[in-house]
Amino acid sequence: MAGLRTAPDPTTGLTAKQEKFAQLLASGTVSQAEAYRQSYDTSGYTSPGALVDPDASETAHLPNVVRRVAQLKQAGQMQAELTIA
């Protein structure tokens, strides 16, 4: 049903949207605003960047999101080191 929120993952404490946002940020391929646009429904925003930027920043600074981005970056760095070695 539309409007229902998903429960946070018990391991990460993130909702599915927050997890997607964290994965996009950790990839380093998109900005916070673009990660937000790809993770959340922004169709109700009247101007493209007006409200997305503050919401993206707020989401990026949530403690569980910060922690998850760091975990994902570390996992990616470890994978890169294994590939190089």
N, C-alpha and C positions, 0 to 999 in steps of 0.2 A: 504494500500500500504506500502511496505517496505520502511524504511527510514523516514517516517513521524513521527514527534514528536507530542506527545499528549500535549494539553494545560494544564497548571497547574490547579489544583483544586482551585476554588475561595476562599474556606474556609481555606485551609492549605497552599496554594501557592506551593504545591508539584505536580510533575508529578506522574503518576501511579508507575513508577519505583522507584522514590524517596520515595513514601509512603510505598511500599513493603520493601525497604531498612530500613526505619525508624522502621517499625513494627518488622522486624527481629532483629534489634539492641535492641529495647526496650524489646524484649522477653528475652534477656540475654542468649540465647541458642547457638548463633553463634558468631564468630569473625566478625570484620568489613569486612575483606577480603571475608569471606564466605557469608555474607549478600550481598556484592557487586556481587559475582558470581551468587547468586540465583536471583538477581534483574535485572542484566544487561547481555547483550550478551557479553561474554568474549571469544568466540570461536576464535577471531582474535588475541588473545594474544599468543605470541610465547612460552613463558615459564610461567608456572602456577602462580608464585607469583611475577614475575619481575615487571609487570606494574599494577597488580591488587591492591597491597598494597597502592601505592601512590594515585591511583584513589579512593580507598575505604576511605582512610583518608580524602581526599579532599571532598568527598561527605558527610562524617560524620560531617565535620566541616561547612557545609553550614548552614547559620543562620536558614532557614526554617526547615531544617532537625533536627538541634539541638533542636529547639523549639518543633517539633512534637514528637521526642523521649522523651522529658521531659513530654509532655502531656500524651503520652501513658503509661509511667512509673507511673505517678501520678494516672491515671485511674486504672491501674492494682493494685497499692497499696491500693487505696480506695476500690476496689472490694475485695481484700484480707481482709481488715479490716472489711468489712461488713460480709464476710463469717465467720470470727473468732468470731465476736460479736454475 
